Amino acid sequence: MRNLKVWACTAALAAVGLGGVAQADDNDNNNNNGFGGPDKLLVTVTSDDTHTQGMSMILATQAAERGQEVRVLICGKGTEMAVGRYRGESLEPAGANPQQMLKQLIEEHDVTAEVCGVFLPNTRYKEENLIDGVGVASPEDIGEYMADPKVRFFTH
């Protein structure tokens, strides 16, 4: 009887261990960036500080260049970056302002960029004031994206 209990415990532990290996393999196979972490990145920009906005765009570009799916959500004071009259200073070494970097992300890396859903109804801006490629996020869509365990969050 004792041998049967030892064998049953050993089999159970082995099964748990193999499940962990299978799970690790699944995670690696579902990851497109080759680094073993989440393969999607949600960047939220809420700051109106040019340096903060610029660095968030530079890091989002780095993630996109490494194969991550990048999505940018712009809210609060950061939303000025998404409208046509933005006048942020050009930053080195990028040689561009944050809005220009955002445009480059959209054009070159097919990044989804959106302002938060409360921006337009609560400001003087209209959808036509947004730069090309920037849409309006729906809370439901962002909520679903955030619930995905493959998404890493980055907030500035």
MDAnalysis code that builds the backbone (N, CA, C; Angstrom):
import MDAnalysis as mda
import numpy as np

u = mda.Universe.empty(468, n_residues=156, atom_resindex=np.repeat(np.arange(156), 3), trajectory=True)
u.add_TopologyAttr("name", ["N", "CA", "C"] * 156)
u.add_TopologyAttr("resid", np.arange(1, 157))
u.add_TopologyAttr("resname", ["MET", "ARG", "ASN", "LEU", "LYS", "VAL", "TRP", "ALA", "CYS", "THR", "ALA", "ALA", "LEU", "ALA", "ALA", "VAL", "GLY", "LEU", "GLY", "GLY", "VAL", "ALA", "GLN", "ALA", "ASP", "ASP", "ASN", "ASP", "ASN", "ASN", "ASN", "ASN", "ASN", "GLY", "PHE", "GLY", "GLY", "PRO", "ASP", "LYS", "LEU", "LEU", "VAL", "THR", "VAL", "THR", "SER", "ASP", "ASP", "THR", "HIS", "THR", "GLN", "GLY", "MET", "SER", "MET", "ILE", "LEU", "ALA", "THR", "GLN", "ALA", "ALA", "GLU", "ARG", "GLY", "GLN", "GLU", "VAL", "ARG", "VAL", "LEU", "ILE", "CYS", "GLY", "LYS", "GLY", "THR", "GLU", "MET", "ALA", "VAL", "GLY", "ARG", "TYR", "ARG", "GLY", "GLU", "SER", "LEU", "GLU", "PRO", "ALA", "GLY", "ALA", "ASN", "PRO", "GLN", "GLN", "MET", "LEU", "LYS", "GLN", "LEU", "ILE", "GLU", "GLU", "HIS", "ASP", "VAL", "THR", "ALA", "GLU", "VAL", "CYS", "GLY", "VAL", "PHE", "LEU", "PRO", "ASN", "THR", "ARG", "TYR", "LYS", "GLU", "GLU", "ASN", "LEU", "ILE", "ASP", "GLY", "VAL", "GLY", "VAL", "ALA", "SER", "PRO", "GLU", "ASP", "ILE", "GLY", "GLU", "TYR", "MET", "ALA", "ASP", "PRO", "LYS", "VAL", "ARG", "PHE", "PHE", "THR", "HIS"])
u.atoms.positions = np.array([
    [0.822, -1.194, 0.000],
    [0.000, 0.000, 0.000],
    [0.864, 1.254, 0.000],
    [1.935, 1.216, 0.794],
    [2.821, 2.376, 0.859],
    [3.437, 2.671, -0.512],
    [3.848, 1.638, -1.251],
    [4.424, 1.834, -2.575],
    [3.413, 2.460, -3.532],
    [2.164, 2.100, -3.403],
    [1.114, 2.652, -4.247],
    [0.948, 4.147, -3.977],
    [1.007, 4.570, -2.698],
    [0.890, 5.990, -2.339],
    [2.085, 6.774, -2.871],
    [3.283, 6.218, -2.738],
    [4.487, 6.885, -3.240],
    [4.385, 7.033, -4.754],
    [3.969, 5.954, -5.430],
    [3.835, 6.005, -6.882],
    [2.789, 7.045, -7.306],
    [1.660, 7.113, -6.597],
    [0.588, 8.058, -6.915],
    [1.067, 9.493, -6.720],
    [1.792, 9.760, -5.642],
    [2.334, 11.102, -5.388],
    [3.353, 11.474, -6.461],
    [4.219, 10.559, -6.811],
    [5.232, 10.814, -7.831],
    [4.571, 11.115, -9.175],
    [3.546, 10.340, -9.527],
    [2.834, 10.556, -10.784],
    [2.140, 11.917, -10.790],
    [1.538, 12.281, -9.670],
    [0.844, 13.570, -9.579],
    [1.833, 14.721, -9.720],
    [2.970, 14.634, -9.030],
    [3.992, 15.685, -9.130],
    [4.553, 15.779, -10.548],
    [4.768, 14.654, -11.170],
    [5.271, 14.652, -12.547],
    [4.270, 15.306, -13.487],
    [2.994, 15.016, -13.296],
    [1.963, 15.604, -14.151],
    [1.914, 17.117, -13.981],
    [2.022, 17.584, -12.743],
    [2.030, 19.025, -12.485],
    [3.253, 19.657, -13.126],
    [4.394, 19.027, -12.976],
    [5.626, 19.543, -13.572],
    [5.549, 19.603, -15.077],
    [5.007, 18.575, -15.712],
    [4.879, 18.576, -17.163],
    [3.888, 19.630, -17.630],
    [2.859, 19.867, -16.844],
    [1.902, 20.924, -17.182],
    [2.583, 22.280, -17.196],
    [3.485, 22.500, -16.255],
    [4.229, 23.753, -16.221],
    [5.121, 23.909, -17.437],
    [5.748, 22.815, -17.864],
    [6.590, 22.859, -19.054],
    [5.736, 23.152, -20.278],
    [4.589, 22.504, -20.382],
    [3.701, 22.729, -21.518],
    [3.226, 24.179, -21.537],
    [2.928, 24.716, -20.363],
    [2.476, 26.095, -20.297],
    [3.594, 27.033, -20.728],
    [4.817, 26.799, -20.290],
    [5.935, 27.652, -20.691],
    [6.130, 27.592, -22.197],
    [6.017, 26.386, -22.783],
    [6.152, 26.260, -24.228],
    [5.054, 27.036, -24.936],
    [3.811, 26.951, -24.437],
    [2.712, 27.683, -25.046],
    [2.973, 29.175, -25.010],
    [3.458, 29.681, -23.862],
    [3.744, 31.103, -23.747],
    [4.808, 31.526, -24.743],
    [5.852, 30.721, -24.896],
    [6.909, 31.060, -25.836],
    [6.387, 31.045, -27.266],
    [5.532, 30.088, -27.588],
    [5.011, 29.990, -28.942],
    [4.030, 31.109, -29.267],
    [3.363, 31.649, -28.263],
    [2.407, 32.721, -28.502],
    [3.063, 34.086, -28.487],
    [4.330, 34.135, -28.202],
    [5.028, 35.399, -28.078],
    [5.752, 35.710, -29.374],
    [5.480, 36.876, -29.931],
    [6.084, 37.249, -31.206],
    [7.379, 38.022, -31.064],
    [7.709, 38.499, -29.852],
    [8.873, 39.358, -29.742],
    [10.156, 38.607, -29.407],
    [10.084, 37.310, -29.143],
    [11.278, 36.511, -28.908],
    [11.912, 36.684, -27.542],
    [11.303, 37.455, -26.645],
    [11.885, 37.704, -25.334],
    [11.150, 37.000, -24.206],
    [10.102, 36.251, -24.510],
    [9.397, 35.497, -23.498],
    [8.415, 36.294, -22.661],
    [8.195, 37.549, -22.976],
    [7.236, 38.358, -22.230],
    [5.994, 38.618, -23.050],
    [5.125, 39.508, -22.571],
    [3.925, 39.841, -23.332],
    [4.294, 40.381, -24.715],
    [3.469, 40.066, -25.708],
    [3.786, 40.501, -27.053],
    [2.962, 41.698, -27.509],
    [2.237, 42.314, -26.554],
    [1.454, 43.511, -26.850],
    [1.797, 44.571, -25.807],
    [1.745, 45.824, -26.237],
    [2.070, 46.929, -25.338],
    [1.013, 48.013, -25.467],
    [0.432, 48.396, -24.339],
    [-0.492, 49.525, -24.288],
    [0.244, 50.686, -23.632],
    [0.460, 51.738, -24.404],
    [1.141, 52.933, -23.913],
    [0.077, 53.996, -23.680],
    [-0.038, 54.468, -22.457],
    [-0.952, 55.575, -22.186],
    [-0.124, 56.828, -21.929],
    [-0.533, 57.909, -22.563],
    [0.157, 59.192, -22.413],
    [-0.840, 60.171, -21.818],
    [-0.543, 60.648, -20.610],
    [-1.428, 61.605, -19.950],
    [-0.709, 62.906, -19.614],
    [0.578, 62.953, -19.846],
    [1.378, 64.124, -19.507],
    [1.415, 65.111, -20.667],
    [1.451, 66.405, -20.332],
    [1.638, 67.422, -21.361],
    [3.104, 67.835, -21.471],
    [3.972, 67.191, -20.709],
    [5.402, 67.479, -20.753],
    [6.006, 66.910, -22.041],
    [6.640, 67.753, -22.826],
    [7.198, 67.346, -24.113],
    [8.212, 66.222, -23.968],
    [9.073, 66.302, -22.968],
    [10.084, 65.255, -22.779],
    [9.432, 63.911, -22.429],
    [8.423, 63.956, -21.576],
    [7.722, 62.733, -21.195],
    [6.996, 62.135, -22.394],
    [6.304, 62.971, -23.151],
    [5.620, 62.490, -24.353],
    [6.625, 61.909, -25.346],
    [7.733, 62.618, -25.545],
    [8.749, 62.159, -26.489],
    [9.348, 60.824, -26.087],
    [9.670, 60.680, -24.813],
    [10.260, 59.420, -24.370],
    [9.270, 58.275, -24.497],
    [7.989, 58.544, -24.249],
    [6.993, 57.475, -24.404],
    [6.903, 57.044, -25.864],
    [7.026, 57.976, -26.804],
    [6.982, 57.629, -28.222],
    [8.254, 56.896, -28.655],
    [9.390, 57.307, -28.112],
    [10.654, 56.632, -28.422],
    [10.623, 55.189, -27.929],
    [10.149, 54.977, -26.703],
    [10.088, 53.619, -26.159],
    [9.029, 52.775, -26.871],
    [7.915, 53.396, -27.266],
    [6.897, 52.668, -28.034],
    [7.476, 52.233, -29.380],
    [8.281, 53.090, -29.983],
    [8.937, 52.742, -31.242],
    [9.894, 51.578, -31.052],
    [10.644, 51.597, -29.967],
    [11.569, 50.492, -29.681],
    [10.809, 49.175, -29.552],
    [9.672, 49.205, -28.874],
    [8.862, 47.993, -28.714],
    [8.340, 47.515, -30.067],
    [7.845, 48.435, -30.880],
    [7.316, 48.072, -32.202],
    [8.413, 47.475, -33.077],
    [9.606, 48.043, -33.001],
    [10.722, 47.528, -33.797],
    [11.167, 46.141, -33.346],
    [10.799, 45.755, -32.126],
    [11.142, 44.435, -31.601],
    [9.981, 43.444, -31.737],
    [8.989, 43.835, -32.522],
    [7.913, 42.907, -32.841],
    [6.697, 42.965, -31.952],
    [6.651, 43.882, -30.993],
    [5.454, 43.967, -30.166],
    [4.353, 44.722, -30.901],
    [3.116, 44.296, -30.677],
    [1.961, 45.051, -31.144],
    [1.813, 46.219, -30.174],
    [1.837, 47.440, -30.677],
    [1.779, 48.629, -29.828],
    [0.464, 49.366, -30.078],
    [-0.145, 49.772, -28.982],
    [-1.369, 50.577, -29.033],
    [-1.142, 51.774, -28.119],
    [-1.488, 52.972, -28.588],
    [-1.276, 54.197, -27.823],
    [-2.627, 54.795, -27.470],
    [-2.825, 55.053, -26.184],
    [-4.031, 55.706, -25.686],
    [-3.600, 57.043, -25.083],
    [-4.159, 58.128, -25.599],
    [-3.759, 59.476, -25.179],
    [-4.928, 60.105, -24.431],
    [-4.676, 60.502, -23.186],
    [-5.740, 61.050, -22.335],
    [-5.259, 62.289, -21.591],
    [-6.198, 62.974, -20.964],
    [-5.879, 64.106, -20.107],
    [-5.098, 65.181, -20.830],
    [-4.086, 65.704, -20.155],
    [-3.281, 66.782, -20.718],
    [-2.455, 66.328, -21.924],
    [-2.286, 65.021, -22.067],
    [-1.529, 64.497, -23.202],
    [-2.263, 64.623, -24.523],
    [-3.585, 64.849, -24.485],
    [-4.370, 64.838, -25.721],
    [-3.996, 65.959, -26.684],
    [-3.399, 67.017, -26.215],
    [-2.960, 68.081, -27.126],
    [-2.013, 67.520, -28.192],
    [-1.300, 66.454, -27.843],
    [-0.374, 65.818, -28.774],
    [-1.108, 65.232, -29.982],
    [-2.387, 64.946, -29.855],
    [-3.160, 64.292, -30.909],
    [-3.951, 65.258, -31.785],
    [-3.859, 66.553, -31.498],
    [-4.598, 67.523, -32.308],
    [-3.647, 68.297, -33.209],
    [-4.195, 68.810, -34.307],
    [-3.398, 69.459, -35.341],
    [-2.617, 70.680, -34.921],
    [-3.036, 71.372, -33.897],
    [-2.347, 72.614, -33.522],
    [-1.206, 72.406, -32.515],
    [-0.821, 71.182, -32.264],
    [0.255, 70.855, -31.313],
    [1.550, 71.551, -31.722],
    [2.244, 72.116, -30.751],
    [3.492, 72.842, -31.034],
    [4.632, 72.392, -30.128],
    [4.724, 71.114, -29.874],
    [5.802, 70.603, -29.022],
    [7.162, 70.802, -29.653],
    [8.143, 70.973, -28.806],
    [9.504, 71.199, -29.308],
    [10.109, 69.911, -29.866],
    [11.002, 70.091, -30.817],
    [11.725, 68.966, -31.404],
    [12.742, 68.460, -30.390],
    [12.836, 67.164, -30.261],
    [13.723, 66.551, -29.273],
    [14.830, 65.763, -29.965],
    [16.012, 65.857, -29.424],
    [17.151, 65.077, -29.920],
    [17.291, 63.835, -29.061],
    [17.726, 62.727, -29.551],
    [18.315, 62.521, -30.872],
    [17.287, 62.206, -31.955],
    [15.991, 62.230, -31.624],
    [14.970, 61.865, -32.608],
    [14.840, 62.896, -33.725],
    [15.127, 64.164, -33.422],
    [14.970, 65.219, -34.419],
    [13.521, 65.471, -34.782],
    [12.624, 65.192, -33.841],
    [11.186, 65.351, -34.087],
    [10.486, 65.674, -32.773],
    [9.289, 66.254, -32.879],
    [8.513, 66.468, -31.662],
    [7.659, 65.227, -31.406],
    [7.059, 65.100, -30.226],
    [6.273, 63.896, -29.912],
    [5.152, 63.601, -30.899],
    [4.481, 64.623, -31.406],
    [3.418, 64.382, -32.372],
    [3.979, 63.780, -33.664],
    [5.128, 64.294, -34.110],
    [5.762, 63.734, -35.305],
    [6.181, 62.285, -35.065],
    [6.661, 61.999, -33.861],
    [7.030, 60.617, -33.520],
    [5.806, 59.719, -33.519],
    [4.677, 60.227, -33.009],
    [3.429, 59.466, -33.015],
    [2.995, 59.172, -34.449],
    [3.053, 60.177, -35.306],
    [2.701, 59.977, -36.712],
    [3.580, 58.901, -37.345],
    [4.861, 58.930, -37.030],
    [5.792, 57.938, -37.561],
    [5.433, 56.534, -37.071],
    [5.070, 56.416, -35.796],
    [4.631, 55.127, -35.255],
    [3.419, 54.594, -36.013],
    [2.474, 55.469, -36.271],
    [1.248, 55.077, -36.975],
    [1.573, 54.647, -38.400],
    [2.374, 55.435, -39.086],
    [2.667, 55.180, -40.497],
    [3.614, 54.002, -40.711],
    [4.675, 53.925, -39.928],
    [5.713, 52.924, -40.177],
    [5.489, 51.601, -39.459],
    [4.728, 51.634, -38.351],
    [4.562, 50.415, -37.551],
    [3.112, 50.001, -37.385],
    [2.226, 50.675, -38.103],
    [0.804, 50.331, -38.069],
    [0.254, 50.308, -36.641],
    [0.675, 51.276, -35.846],
    [0.248, 51.380, -34.452],
    [-1.152, 51.967, -34.390],
    [-1.980, 51.415, -33.519],
    [-3.295, 51.985, -33.246],
    [-3.114, 53.087, -32.217],
    [-3.547, 54.297, -32.555],
    [-3.443, 55.441, -31.641],
    [-4.828, 56.050, -31.485],
    [-5.201, 56.319, -30.240],
    [-6.532, 56.831, -29.949],
    [-6.493, 57.821, -28.793],
    [-7.421, 58.756, -28.826],
    [-7.651, 59.592, -27.654],
    [-8.717, 58.905, -26.820],
    [-8.732, 59.202, -25.527],
    [-9.722, 58.574, -24.662],
    [-11.121, 59.044, -25.052],
    [-12.082, 58.194, -24.772],
    [-13.456, 58.444, -25.174],
    [-14.107, 59.671, -24.566],
    [-13.565, 60.205, -23.495],
    [-14.164, 61.386, -22.866],
    [-13.545, 62.684, -23.375],
    [-12.520, 62.601, -24.211],
    [-11.828, 63.808, -24.667],
    [-12.720, 64.699, -25.534],
    [-13.206, 64.189, -26.634],
    [-13.966, 65.034, -27.561],
    [-15.264, 65.575, -26.971],
    [-16.071, 64.753, -26.282],
    [-17.330, 65.292, -25.770],
    [-17.158, 66.343, -24.667],
    [-15.961, 66.424, -24.102],
    [-15.753, 67.336, -22.981],
    [-14.760, 68.451, -23.269],
    [-14.454, 68.657, -24.551],
    [-13.571, 69.759, -24.961],
    [-14.183, 70.449, -26.171],
    [-13.509, 71.455, -26.627],
    [-13.973, 72.172, -27.823],
    [-13.585, 71.455, -29.109],
    [-12.783, 70.394, -29.003],
    [-12.295, 69.686, -30.187],
    [-13.347, 68.760, -30.767],
    [-13.220, 68.541, -32.069],
    [-14.056, 67.605, -32.817],
    [-13.127, 66.555, -33.422],
    [-13.699, 65.472, -33.913],
    [-12.890, 64.392, -34.474],
    [-12.009, 64.887, -35.625],
    [-12.486, 65.865, -36.385],
    [-11.686, 66.389, -37.500],
    [-10.456, 67.167, -37.032],
    [-10.392, 67.510, -35.748],
    [-9.213, 68.184, -35.205],
    [-8.068, 67.225, -34.898],
    [-8.364, 65.925, -34.857],
    [-7.332, 64.928, -34.565],
    [-6.433, 64.739, -35.779],
    [-5.169, 64.459, -35.525],
    [-4.252, 64.216, -36.636],
    [-4.618, 62.904, -37.330],
    [-4.188, 62.778, -38.576],
    [-4.473, 61.565, -39.346],
    [-3.960, 60.332, -38.610],
    [-4.798, 59.319, -38.567],
    [-4.415, 58.054, -37.951],
    [-4.793, 57.921, -36.496],
    [-5.267, 58.999, -35.875],
    [-5.678, 58.937, -34.466],
    [-7.195, 58.859, -34.414],
    [-7.685, 57.854, -33.705],
    [-9.116, 57.668, -33.551],
    [-9.563, 57.955, -32.132],
    [-10.779, 57.548, -31.843],
    [-11.360, 57.723, -30.511],
    [-11.576, 56.338, -29.909],
    [-11.012, 56.126, -28.738],
    [-11.110, 54.818, -28.073],
    [-12.481, 54.638, -27.454],
    [-12.986, 53.427, -27.564],
    [-14.208, 53.096, -26.834],
    [-13.786, 52.397, -25.542],
    [-14.430, 52.731, -24.436],
    [-14.076, 52.088, -23.170],
    [-14.174, 50.565, -23.235],
    [-15.170, 50.046, -23.952],
    [-15.336, 48.597, -24.059],
    [-14.140, 47.958, -24.757],
    [-13.690, 48.572, -25.853],
    [-12.574, 48.040, -26.625],
    [-11.274, 48.094, -25.815],
    [-11.045, 49.208, -25.163],
    [-9.831, 49.336, -24.340],
    [-9.901, 48.366, -23.163],
    [-11.061, 48.235, -22.554],
    [-11.224, 47.299, -21.439],
    [-10.910, 45.871, -21.853],
    [-11.384, 45.481, -23.025],
    [-11.102, 44.137, -23.534],
    [-9.613, 43.963, -23.807],
    [-8.997, 44.978, -24.393],
    [-7.558, 44.920, -24.685],
    [-6.761, 44.792, -23.385],
    [-7.132, 45.565, -22.381],
    [-6.429, 45.540, -21.098],
    [-6.565, 44.197, -20.385],
    [-7.671, 43.517, -20.623],
    [-7.893, 42.226, -19.965],
    [-7.067, 41.097, -20.572],
    [-6.493, 41.332, -21.724],
    [-5.673, 40.325, -22.398],
    [-4.369, 40.128, -21.624],
    [-4.079, 38.925, -21.156],
    [-2.850, 38.701, -20.383],
    [-1.578, 38.884, -21.206],
    [-1.704, 39.021, -22.518],
    [-0.536, 39.234, -23.369],
    [-0.171, 40.714, -23.482],
    [-0.901, 41.584, -22.757],
    [-0.677, 43.027, -22.842],
    [0.129, 43.516, -21.641],
    [1.187, 44.246, -21.934],
    [1.989, 44.936, -20.925],
    [1.561, 46.405, -20.952],
    [1.535, 47.062, -19.804],
    [1.114, 48.454, -19.710],
    [2.318, 49.351, -19.470],
    [2.269, 50.514, -20.108],
    [3.335, 51.506, -19.974],
    [2.661, 52.861, -19.910],
    [2.810, 53.562, -18.807],
    [2.079, 54.814, -18.602],
    [3.020, 55.980, -18.380],
    [2.762, 57.048, -19.126],
    [3.502, 58.305, -18.973],
    [2.528, 59.435, -18.804],
])
